[in-house]
Amino acid sequence: MQAAMTNGKIAEWLRGIGAVEVEAFMPDISGVPRGKIMPCEKFLTGALRMPESAIAQTVTGEWGDQEDYVDEVDGDMELRAEIGGCFVVPWAKEPTGQIICDCISGKGSLLRYAPRSVLRRVLGFYRREGWQPQVAPEIEFYLAARDNNPDNPLRSPVGRTGRPEFSSQPFNIDAANEFEDVIEDIYRFAEAQSLDVDTLIHEEGAAQFEINFKHGEPLNMADQMLMFKRCVREAAIRRGVAATFMAKPLENYPGSSMHVHQSVWTREGKNIFSDGRGGFGPKFMHYIGGLQKHLPDIAAMLLPNVNSFKRINIEWPVANAHWGVNNRTVGLRVPQQGAEPSAMRVENRVSGADANPYLAIAATLLAGFVGVKQKLQPRPQVRGAAWEMPRGIPPTLESALAKMRESKMLRERLGNRFVDLYAACKSTELENYQHVVTSWERRYLLDI
């Protein structure tokens, strides 16, 4: 009955926007939308099916050892739409709906290793306690001049003054306005899709920007992040430039992060992080303790690519397992103490912009939840700069995947199948990377 009601609402929504086509898809392990495009009436009149293995395809288009963890006959799964995953396609030539779907097994249940299902599972832990987490992502990206040669370094695009950026311009309003055509398209697309975008700033890198989102329900915010990445890329294409959420696209500029602000609320609307007087409640301390203890376990979900670790292995790394109040040198930042109880939150600054938003949000919420349930205590907060302190995070993708495989917590909470499948998928990508001869090797080793 519930599925029929949902389908009825979706049909009403599609007809309300006058949809001619539908893009129906699910996010795979890496957060890539994979699905089908079809006429609207076709979507409404039959079940949508895809091979289960599509969930575990690598960014290089391969499957590798992860085939051991999906249906051995590569059977179909159903993509089941829900009204919360419906968004318009504002850049389409004719009215089009894009619908994020859940992955359903042949037995009619959620495929537990699909990224959207993983986040649903974590939210279920909170729901059984009578809690509702809220998250507010902040995501960074670069604009770049278009260049189809992957061996060439990225170059800043030419702005409206006819000149590219040559230096860092953090918070510079005029620098942000250099690319106002792209930015206006991003905001227009986001508004058409009812995305909860808040503020935009020019970040430290040349033509690097950050968009902040308002607090919201985690699954909906992950859906919005997936939509937002499509918005940015489409706006850039429209204006003849490129956009990238790669974690470290440039050698001499900062990488791009996805910070996740998080808080937890009771059904009665009380923030469990606050003591009610502007101080930290015991559950807040336990939550941070959980994040600190389990950051090594979840690092591969926050830093999912080889390139992700080039962002954090720098002289001044903010991706670490330390916490502090109003301290931007730590990986777990508490924005303010003595604030209104409703504002009490922690910001996980470890995750990269390249992370799958469903898995990054699920991972950080899970680590905090386990900390509260086990009453873990955090290490003392860092009151000065944390630059030279031990980071407490695996330094490479290989070591992060090893920590993930060894994690009893992840296996107990998310299941062996998800852990093994994710690790196998990323190990396949890592193996492919090891075979690539890079421009650095050609530059410095060719004549030696």
Residue pairs with C-beta under 8 A, 6 or more apart in sequence:
3 80
6 81
6 82
6 83
7 44
7 81
9 83
10 44
10 81
10 82
10 83
10 86
10 99
11 44
13 83
13 86
13 97
14 22
14 40
14 43
14 44
14 86
14 97
17 88
17 95
17 97
18 95
19 40
19 95
19 96
19 97
20 39
20 40
20 94
20 95
20 96
21 37
21 38
21 39
21 40
21 92
21 94
21 95
21 96
21 97
22 37
22 38
22 39
22 40
22 42
22 43
22 96
22 97
22 98
22 99
23 33
23 35
23 36
23 37
23 89
23 96
23 97
23 98
23 99
24 35
24 36
24 37
24 38
24 43
24 48
24 79
24 81
24 98
24 99
24 101
25 33
25 34
25 35
25 36
25 79
25 98
25 99
25 100
25 101
26 33
26 34
26 35
26 50
26 54
26 55
26 79
26 100
26 101
26 102
26 103
26 114
26 116
27 33
27 34
27 100
27 115
27 116
27 226
27 356
27 358
28 34
28 54
28 55
28 56
28 57
28 115
29 55
29 56
29 57
29 115
29 356
29 359
29 421
29 422
29 425
29 426
30 58
30 59
30 304
30 356
30 425
31 115
31 226
31 355
31 356
31 357
31 358
31 359
32 57
32 59
33 100
33 226
33 230
34 50
34 54
34 55
34 57
35 48
35 50
35 79
35 101
36 48
36 50
40 97
43 99
47 78
48 78
48 79
48 81
48 101
49 76
49 77
49 78
49 79
50 76
50 77
50 79
51 74
51 75
51 76
51 77
52 70
52 71
52 74
52 75
52 76
52 77
52 103
52 105
52 111
53 63
53 67
53 70
53 71
53 74
55 70
55 77
55 103
55 111
55 113
55 114
55 115
55 421
56 63
56 66
56 67
56 69
56 70
56 113
56 421
56 424
56 425
57 63
57 425
58 64
58 66
58 425
58 428
58 429
58 432
59 305
59 429
60 428
60 429
60 432
62 428
62 432
63 428
64 424
64 425
64 427
64 428
64 431
65 424
65 427
65 428
66 421
66 424
66 425
66 428
68 420
68 424
69 113
69 417
69 420
69 421
69 424
70 421
75 106
76 106
77 103
77 104
77 105
77 106
77 111
78 103
78 104
79 101
79 102
79 103
79 104
80 101
80 102
80 103
80 104
81 99
81 100
81 101
82 101
82 102
84 219
84 220
84 223
85 99
85 100
85 101
85 223
86 97
86 98
86 99
86 100
87 97
87 98
87 99
87 100
87 193
87 194
87 223
87 227
88 95
88 96
88 97
88 98
88 192
88 193
89 96
89 97
89 98
90 188
90 189
90 192
90 193
90 231
91 189
91 234
91 235
91 238
98 227
98 230
100 116
100 223
100 226
102 110
102 114
102 116
102 117
102 120
103 110
103 111
103 114
103 116
103 117
104 110
104 111
105 111
110 117
110 120
111 117
112 118
112 121
112 414
112 415
112 417
112 418
113 415
113 417
113 418
113 421
113 422
115 356
115 358
115 359
115 362
116 219
116 222
116 358
118 358
118 359
118 362
118 414
118 418
119 218
119 219
119 222
119 358
119 359
119 361
119 362
120 219
121 362
121 413
121 414
122 362
122 365
122 366
122 369
122 413
122 414
123 133
123 218
123 219
123 365
125 366
125 369
125 413
126 132
126 133
126 264
126 365
126 369
130 266
130 267
131 264
131 265
131 266
131 272
132 217
132 264
132 265
132 266
132 267
133 218
133 262
133 263
133 264
133 265
133 365
134 215
134 216
134 217
134 218
134 262
134 263
134 264
134 265
135 215
135 216
135 218
135 221
135 260
135 261
135 262
135 361
135 365
136 212
136 213
136 214
136 215
136 216
136 221
136 260
136 261
136 262
136 345
137 212
137 213
137 221
137 225
137 258
137 259
137 260
137 261
137 357
137 361
138 210
138 211
138 212
138 213
138 257
138 258
138 259
138 260
138 261
139 210
139 211
139 213
139 225
139 228
139 245
139 256
139 257
139 258
139 259
139 353
140 203
140 208
140 209
140 210
140 245
140 256
140 257
140 258
140 353
141 208
141 209
141 211
141 232
141 243
141 244
141 245
141 256
141 353
142 154
142 205
142 207
142 208
142 209
142 243
142 244
142 246
142 249
142 250
142 256
143 156
143 157
143 179
143 182
143 207
143 208
143 209
143 236
143 241
143 242
143 243
144 154
144 155
144 156
144 157
144 207
144 241
144 242
144 243
144 244
144 249
145 154
145 155
145 156
145 157
145 158
145 164
145 241
145 242
146 157
146 240
146 241
146 242
147 154
147 155
147 242
151 439
153 250
153 251
154 242
154 244
154 249
154 250
155 164
156 164
156 165
156 166
156 206
156 207
157 164
157 179
157 207
157 241
157 242
158 164
159 165
159 178
159 179
159 207
160 177
160 178
160 179
160 180
160 181
161 178
164 206
164 207
165 175
165 178
165 206
165 207
166 206
167 206
168 204
168 205
168 206
168 253
169 175
169 202
169 204
169 206
170 201
170 202
170 203
170 204
171 201
171 202
172 202
173 202
175 202
176 183
176 200
176 201
176 202
176 209
178 207
179 207
179 239
179 241
181 239
182 235
182 236
182 238
182 239
182 241
182 243
183 200
183 209
185 234
185 235
185 238
185 239
186 211
186 231
186 232
186 235
187 197
187 200
189 231
189 234
189 235
190 197
190 228
190 231
193 224
193 227
193 231
195 213
195 224
195 227
195 228
195 231
196 213
196 214
196 216
196 221
196 224
197 211
197 212
197 213
197 214
197 228
198 211
198 212
198 213
198 214
199 211
199 212
200 209
200 210
200 211
200 212
201 209
201 210
201 212
202 208
202 209
203 209
203 210
203 254
203 256
204 253
204 254
205 250
205 253
205 254
205 256
206 250
206 253
208 253
208 254
208 256
211 228
213 221
213 224
213 225
213 228
215 261
215 263
216 224
218 361
218 362
218 365
219 358
221 357
221 361
222 357
222 358
222 361
225 258
225 357
226 357
226 358
229 245
232 243
232 245
233 243
235 243
236 242
236 243
244 256
245 256
245 353
245 354
246 256
246 307
246 353
246 354
247 255
247 256
247 257
247 303
247 305
247 307
247 308
247 310
247 311
247 352
247 353
247 354
248 255
248 256
248 307
248 308
248 310
248 311
249 255
249 256
254 311
255 310
255 311
255 312
255 314
255 352
255 353
256 311
256 352
256 353
256 354
257 311
257 318
257 349
257 351
257 352
257 353
258 351
258 352
258 353
258 355
258 357
258 360
259 347
259 348
259 349
259 351
260 347
260 348
260 351
260 360
260 361
260 364
261 335
261 345
261 346
261 347
262 345
262 346
262 347
262 348
262 364
262 365
262 368
263 271
263 273
263 344
263 345
263 346
264 271
264 272
264 273
264 283
264 287
264 368
264 372
265 271
265 272
266 272
270 341
271 341
271 342
271 344
272 281
272 283
272 284
273 280
273 281
273 283
273 284
273 287
273 344
273 345
273 346
274 280
274 281
274 284
274 341
274 342
274 344
275 281
276 341
278 337
278 338
278 339
278 340
278 341
279 337
279 338
280 334
280 337
280 344
281 344
282 375
283 372
284 344
284 346
285 377
285 378
286 371
286 372
286 374
286 375
286 376
286 377
287 346
287 368
287 369
287 371
287 372
288 323
288 332
288 334
288 346
288 368
288 371
288 378
289 371
289 375
289 376
289 377
289 378
290 367
290 368
290 369
290 370
290 371
290 372
290 374
290 376
291 321
291 323
291 332
291 346
291 348
291 364
291 367
291 368
291 371
291 378
292 321
292 322
292 323
292 332
292 371
292 376
292 378
292 379
292 392
293 367
293 370
293 371
293 376
294 366
294 367
294 370
294 371
294 407
294 409
295 302
295 321
295 331
295 350
295 367
295 392
295 393
296 321
296 392
296 393
296 394
296 400
296 403
297 367
297 403
297 404
297 407
297 409
297 410
298 363
298 364
298 366
298 367
298 404
298 410
299 350
299 393
299 394
299 400
299 403
299 404
300 394
300 397
300 400
300 401
300 403
300 404
300 422
300 423
300 426
301 355
301 356
301 359
301 360
301 362
301 363
301 404
301 422
302 308
302 348
302 350
302 351
302 352
302 355
302 360
302 363
302 364
303 309
303 311
303 312
303 319
303 350
303 351
303 352
303 355
303 393
303 397
303 400
304 352
304 354
304 355
304 356
304 359
304 397
304 426
305 352
305 354
305 397
305 426
305 429
306 397
306 429
306 430
306 433
307 354
308 352
308 354
308 355
308 397
309 395
309 396
309 397
309 400
311 319
311 352
312 319
312 350
312 352
312 391
312 393
313 395
315 387
316 329
316 387
317 387
317 391
318 328
318 329
318 330
318 331
318 349
319 331
319 349
319 350
319 391
319 393
320 330
320 331
320 350
320 386
320 389
320 390
320 391
320 392
320 393
321 331
321 332
321 391
321 392
321 393
322 329
322 330
322 331
322 332
322 379
322 381
322 382
322 386
322 389
322 392
323 330
323 331
323 332
323 333
323 334
323 346
323 378
323 379
323 381
323 382
324 330
324 332
324 333
324 334
324 381
324 382
324 383
324 386
325 333
325 334
325 336
325 337
325 381
326 333
326 334
326 335
326 336
326 337
327 333
327 381
327 382
327 383
327 386
328 349
329 382
329 385
329 386
329 387
330 349
330 382
330 386
331 348
331 349
331 350
331 393
332 346
332 347
332 348
332 349
333 346
333 347
333 349
334 345
334 346
334 347
334 381
335 343
335 345
335 347
336 343
346 368
348 364
350 393
351 360
351 364
359 422
366 410
366 413
366 414
370 376
370 409
370 413
382 389
393 400
394 400
394 402
394 403
397 426
397 430
398 430
401 423
401 426
401 427
401 430
404 410
404 419
404 422
404 423
405 419
405 420
405 423
407 419
410 419
411 419
